[in-house]
Amino acid sequence: MDKKKKAILGWALYDWGNSAFATTVMAGFFPIFFKQYWSHGVDVNMSTAQLGLGNSLASLLVALMAPILGAIADKGGARKKLLIVFAYLGVLMTAALFTIQKGQWALAIFVYAMGLIGFAGANIFYDSLLPGISNKKNIDWVSAFGFSMGYLGGGILFLVNVLMTLMPDKFGLPDAGMAVRVSFVSVAAWWGFFTIFTILWVPEDRDSVQSKKALDIIAEGFRQFFGTLRKIRHLKTVLIFLLAYWFYIDGVDTIIKMAVDYGMSIGFQSNDLIKALLITQFVGFPAALVFGKLGQKWGVRKSIYLAIGIYICVTIWGTMMSEKHEFYILAIVIGLVQGGIQALSRSYYSRLIPKNKAAEFYGFYNMLGKFAAILGPMLMGVVGLLARRLLMPSSPTPEQIVAVGQMASRWGIGSILLLFITGAALFYFVDEEKGRAEIAVLAEE
């Protein structure tokens, strides 16, 4: 295998490894275990709000750190080093979920939030390595290849984890609860192991800054960050794209993080929801590759719009579904576009930014993504709580309490439509040719 192919594979194997956190922990077992074990006895809408708050606070911390860390990484050639720091923070926190006992919902949110910070922080530097291992012709496909490997790798471990919970005795475990806790440890091991290939195989451009002291590198990173803020007036295309991305990717992230919680809130069984997540993973593997080719042949902009349109239809359908087969159909549809919109957004953004400041600009990219992730889960939780208050009769029967809780959850998921529609409208004003001209102006200053 030549060095270029080895670098691409090593880069994609990080997605193979860390996607286990996104599937088993973030989308799969954590929401279920949080609702049934760590938040035992808490009202379903309140536990949704607590989970949304935990996601939002972690995303806020990552958002505030992202551009500064990116600028420091650019000046010090430290993208891989910072990826390692954040990745193994996530690994450690994921393993620590095993130790949290029943009813300790606050501690569960804290440890999960720290894991989410590791996961999201590492992705800043993972994304910033993309331009260095690809070129203009293959960047859409390479980006999609990373996501497809993530779907497959995350899906394989998730399948093993699901089998552990369904047949704990076959794995030498006493019950399903212990199987879930052991699954958290397996994610940590999987993520930590495959990160090693990224460390060893992916090169990083280094410059003379490497010989400077750490404090000098940090100082130069801050100067670069504030310098870019002054010059960014020339990068209106980047700003418009980031604003559009902020909205539409928030809808995507909110569905990823809150779909299982939503399904449980409207009365579906956890096993049905886990099966739906598995469907999404294995459909997502080939679909992300197809979207990468679609971006090359049909155009990235058209492909992103196609994905947003499908998500709008999915959200509307989600507010009305009542049968579990509908959830399975939606899982297939989401699997067809989820990796595609993520991959093509990442590669499209690389066309709008200076290559020598990739980590910093991907810091802005992830910052807006994480600020959006603050809005989505919180919007869903707050709208759900407000709807519950508005719809609840003064002296409700037990049946009315359940019915109103389910309707409030439907209102909550429906609020995500605002994010997709706003993002699509803003993306219309992004002009790639104008963006390249703005980069040239920035380079001359």
SELUMDREN-255047 format. One record per residue (C-alpha): residue in one letter; z, x, y negated. Coordinates in nm, 2 decimals, padded with zeros to 4 digits, always signed. Each point is the difference from the previous one (the first is absolute). Layout:
{"a"; {Z; X; Y}}
...
***
This chain:
{"m"; {+00.00; +00.00; +00.00}}
{"d"; {-00.10; +00.15; -00.34}}
{"k"; {+00.25; +00.03; -00.28}}
{"k"; {-00.13; -00.30; -00.20}}
{"k"; {+00.02; -00.24; +00.29}}
{"k"; {+00.34; +00.14; +00.10}}
{"a"; {+00.13; -00.05; -00.36}}
{"i"; {-00.13; -00.37; +00.00}}
{"l"; {+00.16; -00.06; +00.33}}
{"g"; {+00.33; +00.16; -00.10}}
{"w"; {+00.00; -00.21; -00.32}}
{"a"; {-00.07; -00.32; +00.19}}
{"l"; {+00.28; +00.08; +00.25}}
{"y"; {+00.25; -00.04; -00.27}}
{"d"; {-00.11; -00.36; -00.04}}
{"w"; {+00.01; -00.03; +00.38}}
{"g"; {+00.37; +00.11; -00.01}}
{"n"; {+00.14; -00.17; -00.32}}
{"s"; {-00.17; -00.33; +00.07}}
{"a"; {+00.27; -00.06; +00.27}}
{"f"; {+00.24; -00.05; -00.29}}
{"a"; {-00.23; -00.25; -00.16}}
{"t"; {-00.05; -00.20; +00.32}}
{"t"; {+00.32; +00.02; +00.21}}
{"v"; {+00.25; +00.03; -00.29}}
{"m"; {-00.15; -00.14; -00.32}}
{"a"; {-00.21; -00.29; +00.13}}
{"g"; {+00.15; -00.06; +00.35}}
{"f"; {+00.36; +00.06; +00.11}}
{"f"; {+00.18; +00.06; -00.33}}
{"p"; {-00.06; -00.35; -00.15}}
{"i"; {+00.09; -00.16; +00.33}}
{"f"; {+00.31; +00.21; +00.07}}
{"f"; {+00.11; -00.03; -00.37}}
{"k"; {-00.02; -00.38; +00.02}}
{"q"; {+00.15; -00.05; +00.34}}
{"y"; {+00.25; +00.30; +00.03}}
{"w"; {+00.08; +00.18; -00.32}}
{"s"; {-00.01; -00.33; -00.21}}
{"h"; {+00.15; -00.22; +00.28}}
{"g"; {+00.11; -00.34; -00.15}}
{"v"; {-00.17; +00.04; -00.33}}
{"d"; {-00.23; -00.27; -00.14}}
{"v"; {-00.37; +00.07; +00.08}}
{"n"; {-00.12; -00.01; -00.36}}
{"m"; {+00.29; +00.23; -00.11}}
{"s"; {-00.08; +00.26; +00.27}}
{"t"; {-00.36; -00.01; -00.11}}
{"a"; {+00.11; +00.07; -00.36}}
{"q"; {+00.22; +00.28; +00.12}}
{"l"; {-00.28; +00.16; +00.20}}
{"g"; {-00.24; -00.04; -00.29}}
{"l"; {+00.26; +00.16; -00.23}}
{"g"; {+00.04; +00.30; +00.23}}
{"n"; {-00.38; +00.05; +00.01}}
{"s"; {-00.02; -00.03; -00.37}}
{"l"; {+00.28; +00.25; -00.09}}
{"a"; {-00.14; +00.27; +00.23}}
{"s"; {-00.35; -00.05; -00.14}}
{"l"; {+00.14; +00.03; -00.35}}
{"l"; {+00.15; +00.34; +00.08}}
{"v"; {-00.32; +00.13; +00.15}}
{"a"; {-00.20; -00.14; -00.29}}
{"l"; {+00.21; +00.19; -00.26}}
{"m"; {-00.02; +00.33; +00.19}}
{"a"; {-00.36; -00.01; +00.11}}
{"p"; {-00.20; +00.14; -00.30}}
{"i"; {+00.25; +00.27; -00.08}}
{"l"; {+00.02; +00.12; +00.37}}
{"g"; {-00.38; -00.01; +00.01}}
{"a"; {-00.04; +00.22; -00.31}}
{"i"; {+00.26; +00.25; +00.14}}
{"a"; {-00.19; +00.01; +00.33}}
{"d"; {-00.33; +00.06; -00.17}}
{"k"; {+00.14; +00.29; -00.21}}
{"g"; {+00.18; +00.16; +00.30}}
{"g"; {-00.24; -00.07; +00.27}}
{"a"; {+00.28; -00.18; +00.17}}
{"r"; {-00.16; -00.32; +00.12}}
{"k"; {+00.07; +00.08; +00.37}}
{"k"; {+00.35; +00.12; -00.07}}
{"l"; {+00.09; -00.32; -00.18}}
{"l"; {-00.17; -00.21; +00.27}}
{"i"; {+00.23; +00.17; +00.25}}
{"v"; {+00.31; -00.06; -00.21}}
{"f"; {-00.07; -00.37; -00.04}}
{"a"; {-00.13; -00.06; +00.35}}
{"y"; {+00.30; +00.15; +00.17}}
{"l"; {+00.23; -00.19; -00.24}}
{"g"; {-00.17; -00.32; +00.14}}
{"v"; {+00.04; +00.13; +00.36}}
{"l"; {+00.37; +00.06; -00.05}}
{"m"; {+00.07; -00.34; -00.16}}
{"t"; {-00.20; -00.18; +00.27}}
{"a"; {+00.20; +00.16; +00.27}}
{"a"; {+00.32; -00.09; -00.19}}
{"l"; {-00.08; -00.37; +00.03}}
{"f"; {+00.11; +00.03; +00.37}}
{"t"; {+00.37; +00.05; -00.12}}
{"i"; {+00.03; -00.32; -00.22}}
{"q"; {+00.22; -00.27; +00.14}}
{"k"; {-00.03; -00.38; -00.01}}
{"g"; {+00.07; -00.16; -00.34}}
{"q"; {-00.05; +00.32; -00.19}}
{"w"; {-00.29; -00.13; -00.20}}
{"a"; {+00.07; +00.20; -00.32}}
{"l"; {+00.00; +00.33; +00.20}}
{"a"; {-00.31; -00.11; +00.19}}
{"i"; {-00.18; -00.05; -00.33}}
{"f"; {+00.11; +00.33; -00.14}}
{"v"; {-00.11; +00.20; +00.30}}
{"y"; {-00.33; -00.19; +00.03}}
{"a"; {-00.06; +00.05; -00.38}}
{"m"; {+00.05; +00.38; +00.04}}
{"g"; {-00.24; +00.00; +00.30}}
{"l"; {-00.25; -00.19; -00.22}}
{"i"; {+00.04; +00.26; -00.27}}
{"g"; {-00.08; +00.27; +00.25}}
{"f"; {-00.30; -00.19; +00.14}}
{"a"; {-00.15; -00.09; -00.34}}
{"g"; {+00.08; +00.33; -00.16}}
{"a"; {-00.17; +00.20; +00.27}}
{"n"; {-00.31; -00.22; -00.03}}
{"i"; {-00.05; +00.12; -00.36}}
{"f"; {-00.06; +00.35; +00.13}}
{"y"; {-00.18; -00.11; +00.31}}
{"d"; {-00.25; -00.19; -00.22}}
{"s"; {-00.04; +00.29; -00.24}}
{"l"; {-00.12; +00.22; +00.29}}
{"l"; {-00.30; -00.23; +00.06}}
{"p"; {-00.24; +00.15; -00.26}}
{"g"; {+00.06; +00.35; +00.14}}
{"i"; {-00.11; -00.08; +00.36}}
{"s"; {-00.30; -00.22; -00.09}}
{"n"; {-00.31; -00.02; -00.22}}
{"k"; {-00.18; -00.27; -00.20}}
{"k"; {-00.21; -00.10; +00.30}}
{"n"; {+00.28; -00.05; +00.26}}
{"i"; {+00.31; -00.08; -00.21}}
{"d"; {-00.02; -00.37; +00.06}}
{"w"; {-00.03; +00.05; +00.38}}
{"v"; {+00.28; +00.27; +00.01}}
{"s"; {+00.23; -00.23; -00.19}}
{"a"; {-00.08; -00.29; +00.24}}
{"f"; {+00.04; +00.24; +00.30}}
{"g"; {+00.36; +00.07; -00.12}}
{"f"; {+00.08; -00.37; -00.02}}
{"s"; {-00.16; -00.07; +00.34}}
{"m"; {+00.20; +00.28; +00.16}}
{"g"; {+00.31; -00.15; -00.16}}
{"y"; {-00.08; -00.35; +00.15}}
{"l"; {-00.05; +00.15; +00.35}}
{"g"; {+00.30; +00.24; +00.00}}
{"g"; {+00.23; -00.25; -00.16}}
{"g"; {-00.12; -00.27; +00.23}}
{"i"; {+00.04; +00.20; +00.32}}
{"l"; {+00.37; +00.08; -00.08}}
{"f"; {+00.06; -00.35; -00.12}}
{"l"; {-00.14; -00.14; +00.33}}
{"v"; {+00.24; +00.23; +00.19}}
{"n"; {+00.29; -00.12; -00.22}}
{"v"; {-00.09; -00.36; +00.05}}
{"l"; {+00.00; +00.05; +00.38}}
{"m"; {+00.34; +00.16; -00.03}}
{"t"; {+00.14; -00.31; -00.17}}
{"l"; {-00.16; -00.24; +00.24}}
{"m"; {+00.10; +00.20; +00.32}}
{"p"; {+00.29; +00.21; -00.10}}
{"d"; {+00.12; +00.04; +00.36}}
{"k"; {-00.33; +00.17; +00.09}}
{"f"; {+00.08; +00.27; -00.26}}
{"g"; {+00.36; +00.04; +00.11}}
{"l"; {+00.14; -00.19; -00.30}}
{"p"; {+00.27; -00.27; +00.01}}
{"d"; {-00.16; -00.26; -00.23}}
{"a"; {-00.27; -00.07; -00.26}}
{"g"; {+00.24; +00.09; -00.29}}
{"m"; {+00.04; +00.35; +00.14}}
{"a"; {-00.37; +00.02; +00.06}}
{"v"; {-00.07; -00.06; -00.37}}
{"r"; {+00.25; +00.26; -00.10}}
{"v"; {-00.15; +00.26; +00.24}}
{"s"; {-00.34; -00.10; -00.15}}
{"f"; {+00.11; +00.13; -00.34}}
{"v"; {+00.08; +00.34; +00.16}}
{"s"; {-00.34; +00.00; +00.17}}
{"v"; {-00.17; -00.05; -00.33}}
{"a"; {+00.19; +00.29; -00.15}}
{"a"; {-00.11; +00.23; +00.29}}
{"w"; {-00.36; -00.12; -00.01}}
{"w"; {-00.03; +00.04; -00.38}}
{"g"; {+00.17; +00.34; +00.00}}
{"f"; {-00.21; +00.14; +00.29}}
{"f"; {-00.35; -00.09; -00.13}}
{"t"; {+00.08; +00.13; -00.35}}
{"i"; {+00.01; +00.34; +00.15}}
{"f"; {-00.38; -00.01; +00.06}}
{"t"; {-00.05; -00.08; -00.37}}
{"i"; {+00.22; +00.30; -00.10}}
{"l"; {-00.19; +00.24; +00.23}}
{"w"; {-00.36; -00.12; -00.03}}
{"v"; {-00.05; -00.13; -00.36}}
{"p"; {-00.08; +00.27; -00.26}}
{"e"; {+00.12; -00.02; -00.36}}
{"d"; {-00.17; +00.16; -00.30}}
{"r"; {+00.24; +00.25; -00.15}}
{"d"; {-00.02; +00.19; -00.33}}
{"s"; {+00.19; +00.27; -00.18}}
{"v"; {+00.28; -00.24; -00.09}}
{"q"; {+00.13; +00.06; +00.35}}
{"s"; {+00.14; +00.33; -00.11}}
{"k"; {+00.21; -00.15; -00.27}}
{"k"; {+00.37; -00.11; +00.03}}
{"a"; {+00.08; -00.35; +00.10}}
{"l"; {+00.14; -00.09; -00.35}}
{"d"; {-00.32; +00.12; -00.16}}
{"i"; {-00.21; -00.21; +00.23}}
{"i"; {+00.22; -00.31; -00.08}}
{"a"; {-00.03; +00.07; -00.37}}
{"e"; {-00.38; +00.03; +00.02}}
{"g"; {-00.01; -00.31; +00.21}}
{"f"; {+00.18; -00.19; -00.28}}
{"r"; {-00.23; +00.14; -00.26}}
{"q"; {-00.30; -00.10; +00.20}}
{"f"; {+00.14; -00.35; +00.04}}
{"f"; {+00.07; -00.05; -00.37}}
{"g"; {-00.33; +00.16; -00.09}}
{"t"; {-00.19; -00.24; +00.23}}
{"l"; {+00.18; -00.29; -00.16}}
{"r"; {-00.13; +00.12; -00.34}}
{"k"; {-00.35; +00.04; +00.13}}
{"i"; {-00.01; -00.31; +00.21}}
{"r"; {-00.14; -00.20; -00.30}}
{"h"; {-00.33; +00.14; +00.11}}
{"l"; {+00.04; -00.14; +00.35}}
{"k"; {-00.02; -00.37; -00.07}}
{"t"; {-00.19; -00.06; +00.33}}
{"v"; {+00.29; +00.15; +00.19}}
{"l"; {+00.25; -00.22; -00.18}}
{"i"; {-00.20; -00.32; +00.06}}
{"f"; {-00.05; +00.09; +00.37}}
{"l"; {+00.38; +00.08; +00.04}}
{"l"; {+00.09; -00.34; -00.16}}
{"a"; {-00.24; -00.18; +00.23}}
{"y"; {+00.13; +00.19; +00.30}}
{"w"; {+00.36; -00.07; -00.11}}
{"f"; {-00.06; -00.38; +00.04}}
{"y"; {-00.23; -00.03; +00.30}}
{"i"; {+00.17; +00.27; +00.22}}
{"d"; {+00.33; -00.16; -00.07}}
{"g"; {-00.12; -00.32; +00.17}}
{"v"; {-00.10; +00.21; +00.30}}
{"d"; {+00.33; +00.19; +00.01}}
{"t"; {+00.21; -00.32; -00.04}}
{"i"; {-00.18; -00.16; +00.29}}
{"i"; {+00.06; +00.32; +00.21}}
{"k"; {+00.37; +00.01; -00.08}}
{"m"; {+00.09; -00.37; -00.01}}
{"a"; {-00.24; -00.17; +00.25}}
{"v"; {+00.25; +00.01; +00.29}}
{"d"; {+00.29; -00.12; -00.23}}
{"y"; {-00.23; -00.28; -00.12}}
{"g"; {-00.09; -00.10; +00.35}}
{"m"; {+00.36; -00.02; +00.11}}
{"s"; {+00.09; -00.20; -00.32}}
{"i"; {-00.25; -00.28; +00.09}}
{"g"; {+00.12; -00.02; +00.36}}
{"f"; {-00.21; +00.23; +00.21}}
{"q"; {+00.16; +00.20; +00.28}}
{"s"; {+00.04; +00.38; -00.04}}
{"n"; {-00.19; +00.08; +00.32}}
{"d"; {-00.31; -00.19; -00.13}}
{"l"; {+00.01; +00.19; -00.33}}
{"i"; {+00.03; +00.33; +00.18}}
{"k"; {-00.31; -00.08; +00.21}}
{"a"; {-00.18; -00.09; -00.32}}
{"l"; {+00.09; +00.34; -00.15}}
{"l"; {-00.14; +00.18; +00.31}}
{"i"; {-00.32; -00.20; -00.03}}
{"t"; {-00.03; +00.12; -00.37}}
{"q"; {+00.05; +00.37; +00.11}}
{"f"; {-00.26; +00.01; +00.27}}
{"v"; {-00.26; -00.20; -00.20}}
{"g"; {+00.07; +00.23; -00.29}}
{"f"; {-00.09; +00.32; +00.19}}
{"p"; {-00.38; -00.07; +00.03}}
{"a"; {-00.01; -00.22; -00.31}}
{"a"; {+00.11; +00.28; -00.23}}
{"l"; {-00.28; +00.22; +00.13}}
{"v"; {-00.25; -00.28; -00.05}}
{"f"; {+00.12; -00.05; -00.36}}
{"g"; {-00.04; +00.37; -00.06}}
{"k"; {-00.37; -00.02; +00.11}}
{"l"; {-00.04; -00.33; -00.20}}
{"g"; {+00.12; +00.18; -00.31}}
{"q"; {-00.27; +00.27; +00.05}}
{"k"; {-00.28; -00.24; +00.08}}
{"w"; {+00.08; -00.31; -00.20}}
{"g"; {+00.20; +00.14; -00.28}}
{"v"; {+00.38; +00.06; -00.05}}
{"r"; {+00.04; -00.25; -00.28}}
{"k"; {-00.17; -00.29; +00.19}}
{"s"; {+00.21; +00.09; +00.31}}
{"i"; {+00.33; -00.01; -00.20}}
{"y"; {-00.10; -00.33; -00.15}}
{"l"; {-00.07; -00.14; +00.35}}
{"a"; {+00.34; +00.11; +00.12}}
{"i"; {+00.18; -00.16; -00.30}}
{"g"; {-00.19; -00.33; +00.05}}
{"i"; {+00.10; -00.01; +00.37}}
{"y"; {+00.37; +00.07; -00.10}}
{"i"; {-00.02; -00.30; -00.25}}
{"c"; {-00.12; -00.22; +00.29}}
{"v"; {+00.27; +00.14; +00.23}}
{"t"; {+00.28; -00.08; -00.26}}
{"i"; {-00.12; -00.35; -00.06}}
{"w"; {-00.01; -00.06; +00.38}}
{"g"; {+00.34; +00.16; +00.04}}
{"t"; {+00.16; -00.26; -00.23}}
{"m"; {-00.12; -00.28; +00.23}}
{"m"; {+00.01; +00.13; +00.35}}
{"s"; {+00.24; -00.16; +00.25}}
{"e"; {-00.12; +00.11; +00.35}}
{"k"; {+00.05; +00.34; +00.15}}
{"h"; {-00.36; +00.04; +00.09}}
{"e"; {-00.08; -00.02; -00.37}}
{"f"; {+00.23; +00.30; -00.05}}
{"y"; {-00.20; +00.19; +00.27}}
{"i"; {-00.33; -00.09; -00.17}}
{"l"; {+00.13; +00.12; -00.33}}
{"a"; {+00.12; +00.32; +00.17}}
{"i"; {-00.35; +00.07; +00.11}}
{"v"; {-00.15; -00.07; -00.34}}
{"i"; {+00.26; +00.22; -00.17}}
{"g"; {-00.07; +00.28; +00.25}}
{"l"; {-00.37; -00.01; -00.09}}
{"v"; {+00.06; +00.08; -00.37}}
{"q"; {+00.35; +00.15; -00.04}}
{"g"; {-00.10; +00.36; +00.08}}
{"g"; {-00.34; -00.04; -00.18}}
{"i"; {+00.14; -00.09; -00.34}}
{"q"; {+00.27; +00.27; +00.02}}
{"a"; {-00.25; +00.27; +00.11}}
{"l"; {-00.28; -00.09; -00.25}}
{"s"; {+00.25; -00.03; -00.29}}
{"r"; {+00.13; +00.35; +00.07}}
{"s"; {-00.35; +00.16; +00.03}}
{"y"; {-00.14; -00.20; -00.30}}
{"y"; {+00.29; +00.13; -00.22}}
{"s"; {-00.09; +00.36; +00.10}}
{"r"; {-00.33; -00.04; -00.18}}
{"l"; {+00.18; -00.08; -00.33}}
{"i"; {+00.25; +00.29; -00.02}}
{"p"; {-00.02; +00.38; -00.05}}
{"k"; {+00.02; +00.18; +00.34}}
{"n"; {+00.23; +00.27; -00.13}}
{"k"; {+00.26; -00.26; -00.09}}
{"a"; {-00.02; -00.21; +00.31}}
{"a"; {+00.37; -00.01; +00.09}}
{"e"; {+00.09; -00.10; -00.36}}
{"f"; {-00.26; -00.27; -00.02}}
{"y"; {+00.08; -00.13; +00.35}}
{"g"; {+00.36; +00.00; -00.13}}
{"f"; {-00.11; -00.25; -00.27}}
{"y"; {-00.20; -00.18; +00.27}}
{"n"; {+00.31; -00.03; +00.23}}
{"m"; {+00.22; -00.07; -00.30}}
{"l"; {-00.20; -00.31; -00.09}}
{"g"; {-00.01; -00.10; +00.36}}
{"k"; {+00.37; +00.02; +00.03}}
{"f"; {+00.06; -00.18; -00.33}}
{"a"; {-00.22; -00.27; +00.14}}
{"a"; {+00.21; +00.00; +00.32}}
{"i"; {+00.30; -00.07; -00.22}}
{"l"; {-00.17; -00.31; -00.14}}
{"g"; {-00.13; -00.15; +00.33}}
{"p"; {+00.30; -00.03; +00.22}}
{"m"; {+00.22; -00.09; -00.30}}
{"l"; {-00.25; -00.27; -00.11}}
{"m"; {-00.01; -00.14; +00.35}}
{"g"; {+00.38; +00.00; +00.03}}
{"v"; {+00.07; -00.15; -00.35}}
{"v"; {-00.27; -00.27; +00.03}}
{"g"; {+00.14; -00.09; +00.34}}
{"l"; {+00.36; -00.03; -00.14}}
{"l"; {-00.12; -00.20; -00.31}}
{"a"; {-00.20; -00.24; +00.22}}
{"r"; {+00.29; -00.05; +00.23}}
{"r"; {+00.22; -00.09; -00.30}}
{"l"; {-00.26; -00.24; -00.14}}
{"l"; {-00.08; -00.17; +00.33}}
{"m"; {+00.34; -00.03; +00.15}}
{"p"; {+00.16; -00.35; -00.02}}
{"s"; {+00.35; -00.03; -00.14}}
{"s"; {+00.15; -00.09; +00.34}}
{"p"; {-00.24; +00.14; +00.26}}
{"t"; {+00.01; -00.07; +00.37}}
{"p"; {-00.04; +00.30; +00.24}}
{"e"; {-00.36; -00.10; +00.07}}
{"q"; {-00.07; +00.00; -00.38}}
{"i"; {+00.15; +00.34; -00.05}}
{"v"; {-00.23; +00.15; +00.27}}
{"a"; {-00.31; -00.19; -00.14}}
{"v"; {+00.07; +00.10; -00.36}}
{"g"; {+00.06; +00.37; +00.10}}
{"q"; {-00.33; +00.01; +00.18}}
{"m"; {-00.19; -00.16; -00.30}}
{"a"; {+00.17; +00.24; -00.24}}
{"s"; {-00.12; +00.29; +00.21}}
{"r"; {-00.36; -00.14; -00.02}}
{"w"; {+00.03; -00.01; -00.38}}
{"g"; {+00.11; +00.36; +00.02}}
{"i"; {-00.30; +00.13; +00.19}}
{"g"; {-00.23; -00.22; -00.21}}
{"s"; {+00.12; +00.19; -00.31}}
{"i"; {-00.18; +00.31; +00.13}}
{"l"; {-00.34; -00.16; -00.09}}
{"l"; {+00.07; +00.10; -00.36}}
{"l"; {-00.01; +00.36; +00.09}}
{"f"; {-00.33; +00.00; +00.19}}
{"i"; {-00.18; -00.21; -00.27}}
{"t"; {+00.13; +00.22; -00.29}}
{"g"; {-00.09; +00.32; +00.19}}
{"a"; {-00.36; -00.12; +00.07}}
{"a"; {-00.05; -00.10; -00.36}}
{"l"; {+00.11; +00.34; -00.13}}
{"f"; {-00.21; +00.19; +00.26}}
{"y"; {-00.31; -00.16; -00.15}}
{"f"; {+00.04; +00.22; -00.31}}
{"v"; {+00.02; +00.34; +00.19}}
{"d"; {-00.32; +00.21; -00.06}}
{"e"; {-00.03; +00.30; +00.23}}
{"e"; {-00.26; +00.17; -00.21}}
{"k"; {+00.21; -00.03; -00.31}}
{"g"; {+00.29; +00.14; +00.19}}
{"r"; {-00.18; +00.32; +00.09}}
{"a"; {-00.10; +00.05; -00.36}}
{"e"; {+00.37; -00.04; -00.10}}
{"i"; {+00.10; +00.27; +00.26}}
{"a"; {-00.26; +00.24; -00.16}}
{"v"; {+00.16; -00.06; -00.34}}
{"l"; {+00.35; +00.07; +00.13}}
{"a"; {-00.12; +00.32; +00.17}}
{"e"; {-00.14; +00.13; -00.33}}
{"e"; {+00.32; -00.05; -00.19}}
***
